[in-house]
């Protein structure tokens, strides 16, 4: 358990030195100590037997001679045997997260989206634009590039993602998809080229990345292909309207109607008692009142009707005509003056309003009892 490396010394206490830790000496009169072999250690001094060098336990190792302690196996490695000078590495595609592991069972397999070389303590992630669907990948080369029409936005992906509607991707190893340009749309998923983005037809428009084109609203129109915003939908001018969405033009207000506002989806009917024969009418004053002797009961008309015989209208813009009163008759069509309703002559009468002719007294009767000697009456009783 001691040694003396000097010659000619006489005192054992002064010159015989204890063997240090990691060494031993079984003989006397030795000038050096023997080293514990690799895979073994001794933490005590003055050891006299080789058995004093203890084998490193499982999960540990000693990679040099004369070790006074064993080292723990690092993460990513294990040792399932005692007395070893190295540790065993976890296989590629697996990782070890424990120190001083004693079994290969601690080497867990890398999940999808990850990979590892042998002896790794953590899985490495597939890069953005690449993915691995399986488990236990041993190299980064097993991470597949995303295919055209797909992308991988984040690292450690297990699958590629198809481009959504309104987008496309023509390349591989892509982190994102490209939006269809404004004025185009695509309803396809996994589109691999810009050809999937179809130009909007007239009456429609699309912002970038649109799945479908958007219709111009009622009262607006667009004549162009590939319109890129709602601003291409032009408001119908006054005197016109757009009743439907996605219009490519506007319609003139029909006769009898008008529209003063831009962007109208319909026209306004001329009121009853009025008419218009003006095309593209933009103001309500285009609707003229029916003249004297005429009328119009309906809205949105292009002309007025003449008052029938037996009727008169002395005010413009009316929806009907007034009957000639009892005791009078009217033969004129379109009458508008008070004296157009003529009193019945002597020997005649009109017992209903709106008469077109007076009725003569019957045979053997005459109109002596008429209220006026110059005229007939409003009832047959004037006849005696």
C-alpha positions as CSV (number, residue, x, y, z in Angstrom):
1,X,0.0,0.0,0.0
2,X,3.1,2.2,-0.1
3,X,6.1,3.0,-2.3
4,X,9.4,4.8,-2.4
5,X,10.8,6.2,-5.5
6,X,14.1,7.4,-4.0
7,X,17.3,5.3,-3.5
8,X,19.4,5.2,-0.3
9,X,16.7,6.2,2.1
10,X,16.7,4.6,5.6
11,X,13.5,5.8,7.3
12,X,10.2,4.1,6.3
13,X,8.0,6.8,7.8
14,X,9.9,9.5,6.0
15,X,10.2,8.0,2.6
16,X,7.5,5.3,2.1
17,X,4.5,7.1,0.5
18,X,0.9,5.9,0.6
19,X,-0.5,4.9,-2.8
20,X,-2.9,7.7,-3.9
21,X,-6.6,7.1,-4.8
22,X,-7.0,5.2,-8.0
23,X,-3.9,3.1,-7.3
24,X,-2.8,0.2,-5.2
25,X,0.4,-1.9,-4.3
26,X,0.3,-5.5,-3.3
27,X,4.1,-5.9,-2.7
28,X,6.6,-4.4,-0.3
29,X,9.8,-2.6,-1.3
30,X,8.1,-1.1,-4.4
31,X,9.1,2.0,-6.0
32,X,5.7,2.7,-7.6
33,X,2.0,1.9,-7.2
34,X,-0.1,0.1,-9.8
35,X,-3.0,1.9,-11.5
36,X,-6.6,0.8,-11.3
37,X,-7.6,-0.4,-14.8
38,X,-10.0,1.5,-17.0
39,X,-13.6,0.8,-16.0
40,X,-12.6,0.7,-12.4
41,X,-11.9,3.2,-9.7
42,X,-10.6,3.5,-6.1
43,X,-11.5,6.4,-3.9
44,X,-9.2,5.4,-1.0
45,X,-5.4,5.7,-0.5
46,X,-2.9,3.0,0.6
47,X,-4.8,0.2,-1.1
48,X,-3.0,-3.2,-1.0
49,X,-5.1,-5.3,-3.4
50,X,-6.3,-5.1,-7.0
51,X,-9.7,-5.9,-5.7
52,X,-9.7,-2.5,-4.0
53,X,-10.4,-1.1,-7.6
54,X,-14.1,-1.3,-7.8
55,X,-15.8,-1.8,-11.1
56,X,-17.9,1.2,-12.3
57,X,-21.6,0.5,-11.9
58,X,-24.1,0.3,-14.7
59,X,-24.8,3.8,-16.1
60,X,-21.2,4.9,-15.3
61,X,-17.7,4.5,-16.9
62,X,-14.1,5.3,-16.3
63,X,-12.1,6.0,-19.5
64,X,-8.7,6.4,-17.9
65,X,-6.5,4.4,-15.5
66,X,-6.0,5.5,-11.9
67,X,-9.6,6.8,-11.7
68,X,-10.7,7.8,-8.2
69,X,-14.4,8.0,-9.3
70,X,-16.6,7.0,-12.2
71,X,-18.3,9.3,-14.6
72,X,-22.1,9.2,-15.3
73,X,-23.1,8.4,-18.8
74,X,-24.2,11.6,-20.5
75,X,-27.6,12.1,-21.9
76,X,-28.0,10.3,-25.2
77,X,-26.0,7.3,-23.9
78,X,-26.4,4.4,-21.5
79,X,-24.4,1.5,-20.0
80,X,-26.1,-1.7,-19.1
81,X,-22.8,-3.4,-18.0
82,X,-20.5,-2.8,-15.0
83,X,-16.8,-2.0,-15.3
84,X,-16.8,-0.3,-18.7
85,X,-14.6,2.5,-20.0
86,X,-17.2,4.0,-22.3
87,X,-21.0,4.3,-22.6
88,X,-23.2,3.0,-25.5
89,X,-24.9,5.7,-27.6
90,X,-28.6,5.7,-28.3
91,X,-29.1,4.7,-31.9
92,X,-29.8,7.3,-34.6
93,X,-33.5,8.2,-34.6
94,X,-33.6,7.9,-30.8
95,X,-32.6,10.2,-28.0
96,X,-31.7,9.7,-24.3
97,X,-32.8,12.4,-21.9
98,X,-31.5,10.8,-18.6
99,X,-28.0,11.0,-17.0
100,X,-26.4,7.7,-16.0
101,X,-28.9,5.6,-17.9
102,X,-28.6,1.9,-17.4
103,X,-30.7,0.6,-20.2
104,X,-31.3,1.2,-23.9
105,X,-35.0,1.5,-22.9
106,X,-34.4,5.1,-22.0
107,X,-33.6,5.9,-25.7
108,X,-37.0,7.2,-26.9
109,X,-37.8,7.3,-30.6
110,X,-38.0,10.7,-32.3
111,X,-41.6,11.6,-33.2
112,X,-42.8,12.7,-36.6
113,X,-41.2,16.0,-37.7
114,X,-38.0,15.2,-35.9
115,X,-34.7,13.3,-36.4
116,X,-31.5,12.6,-34.6
117,X,-28.0,11.2,-35.1
118,X,-26.7,8.5,-32.7
119,X,-25.9,9.7,-29.2
120,X,-28.3,12.6,-29.2
121,X,-30.0,14.0,-26.2
122,X,-32.8,15.7,-28.1
123,X,-34.4,15.4,-31.5
124,X,-33.7,18.0,-34.2
125,X,-36.6,19.5,-36.0
126,X,-37.3,19.3,-39.7
127,X,-36.8,22.8,-41.1
128,X,-39.6,25.1,-42.3
129,X,-40.7,23.9,-45.7
130,X,-39.9,20.2,-44.9
131,X,-41.7,17.5,-43.0
132,X,-41.4,13.8,-41.9
133,X,-44.6,11.8,-41.4
134,X,-43.0,8.8,-39.8
135,X,-41.0,8.4,-36.5
136,X,-37.3,7.6,-35.8
137,X,-35.7,9.6,-38.7
138,X,-32.0,9.1,-38.5
139,X,-30.9,12.1,-40.7
140,X,-32.2,15.4,-41.9
141,X,-32.3,14.0,-45.4
142,X,-35.4,12.0,-44.3
143,X,-37.3,15.3,-44.0
144,X,-39.1,15.6,-47.3
145,X,-39.6,18.9,-49.1
146,X,-43.1,20.2,-49.5
147,X,-44.5,19.5,-52.9
148,X,-46.0,22.1,-55.3
149,X,-49.4,23.2,-54.2
150,X,-48.4,22.7,-50.6
151,X,-46.4,24.4,-47.8
152,X,-44.9,23.8,-44.4
153,X,-45.1,26.9,-42.2
154,X,-43.4,25.7,-39.1
155,X,-40.4,23.5,-38.1
156,X,-41.0,20.0,-36.8
157,X,-44.0,19.4,-39.1
158,X,-45.4,15.9,-39.6
159,X,-47.2,16.8,-42.8
160,X,-47.4,19.3,-45.5
161,X,-50.5,21.6,-45.8
162,X,-52.4,22.1,-49.0
163,X,-52.6,25.7,-50.3
164,X,-56.1,27.1,-49.5
165,X,-58.5,28.5,-52.0
166,X,-57.4,31.7,-53.5
167,X,-53.7,30.7,-53.3
168,X,-51.1,28.6,-55.1
169,X,-47.5,27.4,-54.8
170,X,-45.4,26.3,-57.8
171,X,-42.3,25.5,-55.9
172,X,-41.2,23.0,-53.3
173,X,-39.7,23.4,-49.8
174,X,-42.1,26.3,-49.3
175,X,-43.1,28.0,-46.1
176,X,-46.2,29.6,-47.5
177,X,-48.5,29.9,-50.5
178,X,-48.8,32.8,-52.9
179,X,-52.1,34.7,-53.0
180,X,-53.9,34.9,-56.4
181,X,-53.4,38.5,-57.6
182,X,-56.2,41.0,-57.3
183,X,-58.7,40.6,-60.1
184,X,-58.4,36.8,-60.1
185,X,-59.8,34.0,-57.9
186,X,-59.4,30.3,-57.4
187,X,-61.8,27.8,-55.8
188,X,-59.1,25.0,-56.0
189,X,-57.1,23.8,-53.1
190,X,-53.5,22.5,-53.6
191,X,-53.2,24.7,-56.7
192,X,-49.7,24.4,-58.1
193,X,-49.6,27.4,-60.5
194,X,-51.1,30.8,-61.2
195,X,-53.1,29.3,-64.0
196,X,-55.5,28.2,-61.3
197,X,-56.3,31.9,-60.6
198,X,-59.1,32.8,-63.1
199,X,-59.7,36.4,-64.0
200,X,-63.0,37.9,-62.9
201,X,-65.5,38.5,-65.7
202,X,-67.2,41.9,-66.2
203,X,-69.6,42.7,-63.4
204,X,-67.4,41.1,-60.8
205,X,-64.1,42.0,-58.9
206,X,-61.7,40.3,-56.5
207,X,-59.0,41.4,-54.0
208,X,-55.8,39.4,-53.8
209,X,-56.2,35.9,-52.3
210,X,-59.9,35.6,-53.1
211,X,-61.7,32.2,-53.5
212,X,-64.4,33.7,-55.6
213,X,-65.0,37.0,-57.3
214,X,-67.5,39.5,-55.7
215,X,-70.5,40.8,-57.6
216,X,-70.9,44.5,-58.2
217,X,-73.8,45.7,-56.0
218,X,-77.2,46.6,-57.4
219,X,-77.1,50.1,-59.0
220,X,-73.4,49.6,-60.0
221,X,-71.8,48.0,-63.0
222,X,-68.4,47.0,-64.4
223,X,-67.5,46.4,-68.0
224,X,-63.9,45.2,-67.5
225,X,-62.3,41.8,-67.0
226,X,-60.1,41.3,-64.0
227,X,-61.4,44.2,-61.9
228,X,-59.2,44.4,-58.7
229,X,-61.5,46.3,-56.3
230,X,-65.0,47.5,-55.7
231,X,-64.0,50.9,-57.0
232,X,-64.2,49.4,-60.5
233,X,-68.0,49.0,-59.9
234,X,-69.3,52.3,-61.3
235,X,-72.6,53.8,-60.0
236,X,-75.4,54.1,-62.5
237,X,-75.9,57.7,-63.5
238,X,-79.1,59.7,-62.8
239,X,-81.9,58.6,-65.2
240,X,-80.6,55.0,-65.1
241,X,-80.8,52.1,-62.8
242,X,-79.3,48.6,-62.1
243,X,-81.8,46.2,-60.7
244,X,-79.5,43.2,-60.6
245,X,-76.1,42.4,-59.1
246,X,-73.0,41.7,-61.3
247,X,-74.3,44.1,-64.0
248,X,-72.2,45.0,-66.9
249,X,-74.3,48.1,-67.7
250,X,-77.2,50.2,-66.6
251,X,-80.8,50.5,-67.9
252,X,-82.5,53.7,-68.8
253,X,-85.5,54.6,-66.7
254,X,-88.6,53.7,-68.7
255,X,-91.0,56.5,-69.8
256,X,-93.3,57.4,-67.0
257,X,-90.4,57.0,-64.4
258,X,-87.5,59.0,-63.2
259,X,-84.3,58.7,-61.0
260,X,-82.4,61.7,-59.7
261,X,-79.8,59.7,-57.7
262,X,-76.7,57.9,-58.9
263,X,-76.4,54.2,-58.1
264,X,-80.1,53.6,-58.0
265,X,-81.4,50.0,-58.3
266,X,-84.8,51.2,-59.6
267,X,-86.7,54.2,-60.9
268,X,-89.5,56.2,-59.3
269,X,-92.9,56.1,-60.9
270,X,-94.6,59.3,-61.9
271,X,-97.5,59.9,-59.4
272,X,-101.1,59.3,-60.4
273,X,-102.4,62.4,-62.1
274,X,-99.1,62.9,-63.9
275,X,-97.2,61.5,-66.9
276,X,-93.9,61.5,-68.6
277,X,-92.8,60.8,-72.1
278,X,-89.2,61.8,-71.4
279,X,-86.5,59.2,-71.8
280,X,-83.7,59.0,-69.1
281,X,-85.8,61.3,-66.8
282,X,-83.6,62.6,-64.0
283,X,-86.0,64.8,-62.0
284,X,-89.5,64.5,-60.7
285,X,-90.5,67.6,-62.7
286,X,-90.2,65.4,-65.8
287,X,-93.6,64.1,-64.7
288,X,-96.0,66.6,-66.0
289,X,-99.5,67.1,-64.6
290,X,-102.4,65.8,-66.7
291,X,-103.8,68.8,-68.6
292,X,-107.4,70.1,-68.2
293,X,-109.9,67.7,-69.5
294,X,-107.7,64.7,-68.9
295,X,-106.9,62.3,-66.0
296,X,-104.6,59.4,-65.0
297,X,-105.5,57.2,-62.1
298,X,-102.4,55.0,-62.2
299,X,-98.7,55.6,-61.5
300,X,-95.8,55.5,-63.9
301,X,-97.8,56.4,-67.0
302,X,-96.7,57.9,-70.3
303,X,-99.8,59.8,-71.1
304,X,-103.2,60.9,-69.7
305,X,-106.7,59.9,-70.8
306,X,-109.4,62.3,-72.1
307,X,-112.4,62.7,-69.9
308,X,-115.3,60.8,-71.5
309,X,-118.5,62.5,-72.7
310,X,-120.7,63.5,-69.8
311,X,-117.6,64.3,-67.7
312,X,-115.3,67.3,-67.2
313,X,-112.1,68.2,-65.5
314,X,-111.3,71.8,-64.8
315,X,-108.2,71.2,-62.7
316,X,-104.8,69.9,-64.0
317,X,-103.1,66.8,-62.5
318,X,-106.1,64.9,-61.5
319,X,-106.7,61.1,-61.2
320,X,-110.4,61.2,-62.4
321,X,-113.0,63.4,-64.0
322,X,-116.2,65.0,-62.6
323,X,-119.7,64.0,-63.8
324,X,-121.9,66.7,-65.4
325,X,-124.5,67.4,-62.8
326,X,-128.2,66.2,-63.1
327,X,-130.2,68.3,-65.4
328,X,-127.2,68.7,-67.8
329,X,-125.5,66.6,-70.4
330,X,-122.1,66.6,-72.0
331,X,-121.2,65.4,-75.5
332,X,-117.6,66.7,-75.6
333,X,-114.7,64.3,-75.0
334,X,-111.9,65.9,-73.0
335,X,-114.2,68.7,-71.7
336,X,-112.6,71.1,-69.3
337,X,-115.0,74.1,-69.1
338,X,-118.0,74.5,-66.9
339,X,-120.3,75.3,-69.8
340,X,-119.3,72.0,-71.5
341,X,-122.1,70.5,-69.3
342,X,-125.2,71.9,-71.2
343,X,-128.6,72.3,-69.3
344,X,-131.4,70.1,-70.7
345,X,-133.8,72.0,-72.9
346,X,-137.5,72.5,-72.2
347,X,-139.3,69.2,-72.5
348,X,-136.2,67.2,-71.6
349,X,-134.6,66.0,-68.4
350,X,-131.5,64.2,-67.0
351,X,-132.1,62.5,-63.8
352,X,-128.5,61.0,-63.4
353,X,-125.2,62.8,-63.3
354,X,-122.8,62.2,-66.1
355,X,-125.4,62.1,-68.8
356,X,-124.3,62.4,-72.4
357,X,-127.8,63.4,-73.6
358,X,-131.0,64.6,-72.0
359,X,-134.2,62.5,-72.1
360,X,-137.3,63.9,-73.9
361,X,-140.6,63.9,-72.1
362,X,-142.8,61.1,-73.2
363,X,-145.7,61.3,-75.6
364,X,-148.6,63.4,-74.2
365,X,-146.3,65.1,-71.7
366,X,-144.5,68.4,-71.8
367,X,-142.3,70.3,-69.5
368,X,-144.4,73.1,-68.3
369,X,-143.4,72.5,-64.7
370,X,-139.8,72.8,-65.4
371,X,-137.9,74.9,-62.8
372,X,-137.0,77.2,-65.7
373,X,-139.1,78.0,-68.6
374,X,-136.0,78.1,-70.6
375,X,-134.7,74.6,-69.6
376,X,-135.8,71.1,-68.7
377,X,-135.2,69.5,-65.4
378,X,-133.3,66.9,-63.5
379,X,-136.1,64.4,-63.1
380,X,-139.0,63.0,-65.1
381,X,-141.5,64.8,-62.8
382,X,-140.9,67.9,-64.9
383,X,-143.0,66.2,-67.6
384,X,-146.8,66.6,-67.1
